[in-house]
Amino acid sequence: MKRSTRKATMWAISVFLLFLISSFCNEKSFAAKPDRSASPPPQNLNAGNITDTSVTLTWEAPAGSTRVREYQIYKNNTYLGSTSSVTYAVNGLTPATTYQFYVKAKDKRNVSSPSNTVTVTTAQQPDLPPVNTETPSGKMVGYYAAWEAYKGYCPDQIDASKLTHINYAFANIGPDLKLTLGYPDIDPNNIRLLNELKLKNPNLKTLISVGGWNWSGRFSDAALTDASRSAFADSCVDFIVKYGFDGVDLDWEYPVSGGLVTNSRRPEDKQNFTLLLQKIREKLDARGAIDQKHYLLTIAGGADASYVKNVELSALAQYLDYANIMTYDLHGTWDPYTDLLAPLYNNNDYSPQYKTSVDSAVSTWLNAAFPADKLVMGVPFYGYLYSSVNNSNNGLYQTYGGANSISYKDIKTNYLNKTGYTRYFHSQSKVPWLFNGTIFISYEDPESIAYKADYIKSRNLGGAMIWELSQDSNNELLNTLYNGLK
């Protein structure tokens, strides 16, 4: 073999060896790189808590996978929503309908194949409480807000035939710690029209409600000493006699803590509130002996456990004809997430914020030895509208941009059954909401009101209280509540 030929052969052998070495190194390099394929699918998808309108899905994370960022839920082969947990509550389903669900796992780059598919048939819709034509057995207490007269809704527009009591809101407490008109330009005419409703319903009772959220600042001072309590109680008697009311309702928001930051408050408010009610009861009874009638004394009380802790419910009950528990605003615009305004019962949903309900509030009062027949349960005739809501979970428990209160009349006129809006009903909490992808509205409607009326009867409570009558000017909710309490 020639020298040049040997050199060429050696060069070819060298190139071939380099190729083998390179291939071997590359194979090791590829083997060392992390797997960039999609995660395995979720395992063991199951369905539970099946109701007429909802189902809860649960599953197991993909075996050995640590890269899952979220799970995507599909209903009837259509994407429904996503979650970072291994459970998902599907609401807004149609009763007695069959659905198929599966779940996919998504990591940073890829989406897995589907999990196993589960088939679910929702339950039949439960029957609502029957309607009868007997007279309501419990109290029907409606608040009328004085300022609604500025908007054209005056007391003579109230359907007094459906009410046993009307509370006029609100009187203020003056610097002398005595009752004073809250809206002196409209109050006299409002009160005249209010009392004329007794010509239509001779059994109707009217009360002046004192304080409220804006005007509770001086309650602590009025309740502080025997002298201040006596002066306040005397002014209550003078006020109701002058304006023809049948009693007084104290809406102190709130003893000891809470309410506006400008309110006076003291730890001894807890005991002083009881003493104040005792003094007012004494003064009302003394005047009642002269007038040959019983004057009413009631309160509006908070629905949370802190309120119960800050008052003496078992002690003050003896001085009251009844108490209105404000079982609304259980969630609202002060929360960071959308939620239900007045859920009747707690639910099993995952929520990023606290859970509460009408039922838990009522039970807290009853467990504090407040008599059930003196407890009148509050029902809202309004809702909350949240805007710029995150489009997930049908708007429930989502972040939002802004929010405001809205009357039921406005909801029905401008949002209910309007294009783009879907009504959902929570099968556990027994309340509705509306959602159009960006606007979420929590409210009450005839269905939820019927459940609340049935609850009042089942717990043997004293009746229902409404905030506020003008917000249902067509009387749809009022009629439902009235019929439900028969």
C-alpha positions in Angstrom: 0.0 0.0 0.0 1.3 3.4 -0.9 2.2 5.9 1.8 -0.6 8.3 0.5 -3.1 5.5 0.5 -2.2 4.5 4.1 -2.6 8.1 5.2 -5.9 8.3 3.6 -7.0 5.1 5.2 -5.8 6.2 8.6 -7.7 9.5 8.2 -10.9 7.7 7.3 -10.5 5.5 10.3 -9.9 8.5 12.6 -13.0 10.2 11.2 -15.1 7.1 11.8 -13.9 6.8 15.4 -14.7 10.4 16.1 -18.2 9.9 14.7 -18.7 6.9 17.0 -17.5 8.9 20.0 -19.6 11.9 19.1 -22.7 9.7 18.7 -22.1 8.0 22.1 -21.7 11.4 23.8 -24.8 12.8 22.2 -26.8 9.8 23.3 -25.7 10.3 26.9 -26.4 14.0 26.6 -30.0 13.4 25.4 -30.5 10.9 28.1 -29.5 13.4 30.7 -32.0 16.1 29.6 -35.3 16.3 31.6 -38.4 14.8 30.0 -40.3 17.6 28.3 -43.3 15.5 27.4 -46.8 16.2 28.9 -47.6 15.0 32.5 -49.5 11.8 32.8 -53.3 12.3 33.1 -55.0 12.7 36.5 -56.1 9.4 38.1 -59.3 8.1 39.6 -61.8 10.9 38.8 -64.9 10.5 40.9 -68.2 12.5 41.4 -69.9 13.1 44.7 -72.3 15.5 46.5 -74.7 15.2 43.5 -77.7 17.5 43.9 -80.2 18.9 41.4 -77.9 21.6 40.2 -74.4 20.7 41.3 -71.7 18.0 41.6 -68.3 17.9 43.2 -65.4 16.3 41.3 -62.4 14.8 43.0 -59.3 13.1 41.5 -55.7 12.1 42.3 -52.6 13.9 41.0 -50.7 12.1 38.2 -48.4 9.5 39.6 -44.8 10.7 40.0 -45.5 14.1 38.4 -44.3 17.3 40.2 -44.8 19.7 37.2 -48.6 20.1 37.3 -49.6 23.8 37.5 -53.4 23.4 37.1 -56.1 21.0 36.2 -58.6 21.7 33.4 -62.2 20.5 33.9 -64.3 19.5 30.9 -68.1 19.0 30.8 -69.5 17.2 27.8 -66.2 17.7 25.9 -66.3 21.4 26.5 -63.8 23.3 28.7 -65.5 24.4 32.0 -62.8 25.9 34.2 -59.5 25.2 36.0 -58.2 24.8 39.5 -54.9 24.2 41.3 -56.5 21.7 43.8 -57.7 18.2 43.2 -61.4 19.0 43.7 -63.8 21.2 41.8 -67.5 22.1 42.5 -69.6 22.3 39.3 -72.7 24.5 39.8 -75.5 25.7 37.7 -76.5 22.3 36.3 -79.9 21.4 35.1 -82.0 19.0 37.3 -82.5 15.4 36.1 -79.9 15.8 33.4 -76.9 13.5 32.5 -73.4 15.0 32.1 -70.0 13.6 31.4 -66.8 15.0 32.9 -63.1 14.5 32.6 -60.0 16.3 33.8 -56.6 17.1 32.2 -53.3 18.1 33.9 -51.4 21.1 32.6 -47.8 21.9 33.3 -45.8 24.9 32.1 -45.7 23.7 28.4 -48.1 20.9 27.8 -51.6 19.5 28.6 -52.0 15.8 29.4 -54.4 13.4 27.9 -57.8 13.1 29.6 -58.5 11.3 32.9 -61.1 8.7 33.0 -64.6 10.0 32.2 -67.4 10.0 34.8 -71.1 10.1 34.0 -73.4 12.0 36.3 -77.1 12.4 36.4 -78.3 15.3 38.5 -81.2 14.9 41.0 -84.8 16.0 40.5 -85.5 19.6 41.6 -86.9 19.6 45.1 -90.4 20.8 45.7 -90.7 24.3 47.1 -92.8 24.9 50.3 -96.5 24.9 49.5 -98.5 28.1 49.4 -101.7 28.4 51.5 -104.1 31.2 52.1 -104.1 31.4 55.9 -102.9 34.4 57.8 -99.2 34.4 58.6 -98.5 33.0 62.0 -95.3 35.0 62.5 -94.4 38.7 62.5 -93.8 40.5 59.2 -91.6 43.4 60.0 -90.6 45.8 57.3 -88.1 48.6 57.5 -88.9 51.8 55.5 -85.9 54.1 54.9 -86.8 57.8 55.3 -84.5 58.9 52.4 -86.5 56.9 49.9 -89.0 59.7 49.9 -86.4 61.8 48.1 -86.6 59.2 45.3 -90.4 59.3 45.1 -91.2 56.2 47.1 -93.3 57.4 50.1 -94.9 55.4 52.9 -98.3 55.5 51.3 -97.0 53.2 48.6 -96.3 50.4 51.1 -98.6 47.3 50.9 -99.5 47.4 54.6 -101.9 44.5 54.3 -98.9 42.1 54.2 -97.1 43.6 57.3 -97.6 43.4 61.0 -94.9 46.0 61.9 -93.2 48.8 60.1 -89.9 50.3 61.4 -89.2 53.9 60.3 -85.5 54.4 59.8 -84.0 56.3 61.3 -84.1 58.8 64.2 -80.8 60.2 65.3 -79.3 60.8 68.8 -78.6 64.5 69.4 -75.7 66.0 71.4 -77.9 66.0 74.4 -78.2 62.2 74.1 -82.0 62.5 73.3 -83.9 61.3 70.2 -84.2 63.8 67.3 -85.6 63.6 63.8 -83.1 62.3 61.3 -84.5 64.1 58.3 -86.6 67.0 59.6 -87.5 68.2 56.1 -89.3 65.0 55.2 -89.9 63.1 58.4 -93.1 64.8 59.6 -94.9 64.0 56.3 -93.4 60.5 56.1 -94.6 59.7 59.6 -98.1 61.1 58.9 -98.3 58.9 55.8 -96.9 55.9 57.7 -99.5 56.2 60.5 -102.3 56.6 57.9 -101.6 53.0 56.8 -103.3 51.9 60.0 -106.6 52.9 58.4 -106.0 50.2 55.9 -104.6 47.7 58.4 -105.9 48.4 61.9 -103.6 45.7 63.4 -100.4 47.4 62.0 -97.8 48.6 64.5 -95.3 51.4 63.7 -92.0 51.8 65.4 -89.3 54.5 65.3 -85.9 52.9 64.6 -82.9 54.7 66.2 -79.4 54.7 65.0 -78.4 52.5 62.2 -75.0 52.3 60.6 -74.5 56.1 60.3 -76.1 57.3 63.5 -74.9 54.8 66.2 -72.0 57.1 67.4 -73.7 58.3 70.6 -75.3 55.1 71.9 -72.4 54.3 74.2 -72.6 57.7 75.8 -76.4 57.4 76.2 -76.0 54.1 77.9 -73.1 55.1 80.1 -74.8 56.2 83.4 -78.2 55.9 85.1 -78.8 59.6 84.4 -77.9 59.4 80.7 -80.0 56.2 80.4 -83.0 57.9 82.0 -82.7 61.0 79.8 -82.5 58.9 76.7 -85.4 56.6 77.7 -87.6 59.7 78.5 -86.9 61.1 75.1 -87.9 57.8 73.5 -91.3 58.0 75.3 -91.8 61.6 74.4 -90.9 60.9 70.7 -93.3 58.0 70.2 -96.1 59.8 71.9 -95.6 63.0 69.9 -95.5 61.2 66.5 -97.9 58.4 67.1 -95.6 55.5 67.1 -96.3 52.2 68.9 -92.8 51.6 70.0 -89.1 52.1 69.6 -86.4 50.0 67.9 -82.8 50.4 68.8 -80.3 49.7 66.0 -77.0 50.1 67.8 -74.2 49.1 65.4 -72.4 48.0 67.6 -71.9 47.7 71.3 -68.2 47.3 72.4 -66.7 47.1 68.9 -67.5 47.5 65.3 -69.4 50.1 63.3 -68.0 53.4 62.2 -64.5 54.3 63.5 -65.9 57.6 64.8 -68.4 55.9 67.2 -68.0 56.1 70.9 -67.4 52.6 72.3 -66.5 51.0 75.7 -66.0 47.5 77.0 -68.8 48.2 79.5 -71.2 48.7 76.6 -72.1 45.0 77.0 -73.6 45.5 80.4 -74.8 49.1 79.8 -76.9 48.0 76.8 -78.9 45.7 79.0 -79.3 48.5 81.5 -80.4 50.9 78.8 -83.1 48.5 77.6 -84.3 47.9 81.1 -84.6 51.6 81.6 -86.5 52.1 78.4 -88.8 49.2 79.2 -89.6 50.8 82.6 -90.4 54.2 81.0 -92.5 52.6 78.2 -94.5 50.6 80.7 -95.1 53.6 82.9 -96.5 55.6 79.9 -98.4 52.5 78.7 -100.3 52.4 82.1 -101.4 56.0 81.5 -102.4 55.4 77.8 -103.8 51.9 78.5 -101.7 50.3 75.8 -98.5 48.2 75.5 -95.6 50.1 73.8 -93.1 47.9 71.9 -89.4 47.7 72.5 -87.2 45.9 69.9 -83.7 45.9 68.7 -81.8 45.1 65.5 -78.9 42.8 66.3 -75.8 41.6 64.4 -75.6 38.2 62.9 -72.0 37.3 63.7 -70.6 35.6 66.7 -68.7 38.8 67.9 -72.0 40.6 68.3 -73.4 37.8 70.5 -70.2 37.9 72.6 -70.5 41.7 73.1 -74.1 41.7 74.4 -76.1 39.8 77.1 -78.7 38.1 75.0 -80.1 35.9 77.8 -80.4 38.9 80.1 -81.8 41.6 77.8 -84.4 39.3 76.2 -86.8 39.9 79.1 -87.1 43.6 78.2 -87.8 43.0 74.5 -90.9 42.2 72.6 -88.6 40.7 69.9 -85.3 41.2 68.2 -84.6 41.5 64.5 -81.4 39.6 63.6 -79.7 41.2 60.6 -79.1 38.0 58.7 -77.8 39.7 55.6 -74.6 41.4 54.6 -73.0 38.1 55.6 -70.7 38.8 52.6 -70.4 42.0 50.7 -68.3 44.7 49.1 -65.8 44.7 52.0 -64.6 41.2 51.1 -61.8 40.6 48.6 -63.8 38.0 46.7 -67.3 37.7 45.4 -69.6 35.7 47.6 -73.2 35.1 48.6 -75.0 37.9 50.4 -77.2 35.8 52.7 -76.6 32.0 52.2 -79.3 30.2 54.2 -76.9 27.3 54.9 -73.2 26.8 54.9 -71.9 24.8 51.9 -69.0 22.5 51.1 -67.5 24.7 48.4 -63.8 25.6 48.5 -63.6 29.3 49.2 -60.6 31.6 49.7 -62.5 33.5 52.5 -64.6 32.8 55.6 -67.8 30.8 55.6 -71.0 31.9 57.3 -74.7 31.5 56.9 -78.2 32.5 58.1 -78.6 29.2 59.8 -75.3 29.5 61.8 -76.2 33.0 62.9 -79.7 31.9 64.1 -78.2 29.0 65.9 -75.6 31.2 67.6 -78.4 33.4 69.0 -80.5 30.4 70.1 -77.4 28.8 71.7 -77.0 32.0 73.7 -80.4 31.4 75.3 -82.3 33.9 73.3 -85.9 32.7 72.9 -86.8 31.4 69.4 -90.3 33.0 69.5 -88.7 36.4 70.0 -86.2 36.1 67.2 -87.3 37.7 63.9 -85.0 36.7 61.0 -83.8 39.3 58.6 -84.3 38.9 54.8 -82.7 41.3 52.2 -84.7 42.8 49.4 -81.4 43.9 47.7 -78.2 42.4 46.4 -74.6 43.3 45.6 -73.3 43.8 42.0 -69.6 43.1 41.4 -67.9 44.3 38.2 -64.7 43.2 36.4 -65.0 39.7 37.9 -62.6 37.0 37.1 -64.3 34.6 34.7 -64.1 31.3 36.6 -66.4 29.2 38.7 -69.4 31.1 37.2 -68.1 34.2 39.0 -68.4 32.8 42.5 -65.5 33.3 45.0 -63.6 35.4 42.4 -61.6 38.7 42.6 -63.4 41.8 41.2 -62.7 45.4 40.3 -65.7 47.3 41.9 -69.0 46.7 43.7 -72.2 48.4 44.9 -75.5 47.6 46.4 -78.5 47.1 44.1 -82.2 46.8 44.7 -84.2 43.7 43.7 -86.4 45.9 41.5 -83.2 47.1 39.6 -81.9 43.5 39.3 -85.2 42.3 37.8 -85.6 45.3 35.5 -82.0 45.5 34.1 -80.3 42.1 34.6 -82.6 39.2 35.3 -83.4 37.2 32.0 -81.3 39.7 30.0 -79.0 38.6 27.2 -75.7 37.2 28.4 -76.7 36.7 32.0 -77.2 33.2 33.5 -79.0 32.6 36.8 -77.3 30.0 39.1 -78.8 28.6 42.3 -76.7 27.2 45.0 -78.2 23.8 45.9 -76.8 23.8 49.5 -77.0 27.5 50.4 -80.4 28.0 48.7 -79.7 31.4 47.2 -79.2 32.6 43.6 -76.7 34.7 41.7 -76.3 36.1 38.2 -73.2 36.1 36.0 -72.4 37.2 32.5 -68.7 36.6 32.4 -67.7 39.8 34.1 -70.6 41.0 36.3 -71.6 39.0 39.3 -74.8 39.7 41.3 -75.7 38.0 44.6 -79.4 38.6 45.6 -82.6 37.0 46.7 -85.5 35.9 44.5 -88.9 34.1 45.1 -87.2 30.7 45.2 -84.7 31.7 47.9 -87.3 33.7 49.9 -89.6 30.6 49.9 -86.8 28.5 51.4 -86.2 31.2 54.1 -89.9 31.3 55.0 -89.9 27.6 55.4 -86.8 27.8 57.6 -88.4 30.4 59.8 -91.3 28.0 60.4 -89.1 25.0 60.9 -87.1 26.7 63.7 -90.2 28.2 65.3 -88.9 31.7 65.0 -90.9 34.8 65.7 -91.2 35.8 62.0 -89.4 37.7 59.3 -87.8 41.2 59.0 -87.2 43.0 55.7 -84.6 45.4 54.7 -85.9 47.4 52.9 -89.4 47.8 51.6 -88.8 50.2 48.8 -86.3 47.9 47.1 -89.1 45.5 46.1 -91.6 48.2 45.0 -93.6 45.7 42.9 -94.0 43.5 46.0 -92.9 40.3 44.4 -90.6 39.3 47.2 -93.0 40.6 49.9 -95.9 38.5 48.5 -93.7 35.4 48.4 -92.5 35.9 52.0 -96.1 36.6 53.2 -97.5 33.5 51.5 -94.5 31.4 52.7 -95.2 32.2 56.4 -98.9 31.2 56.2 
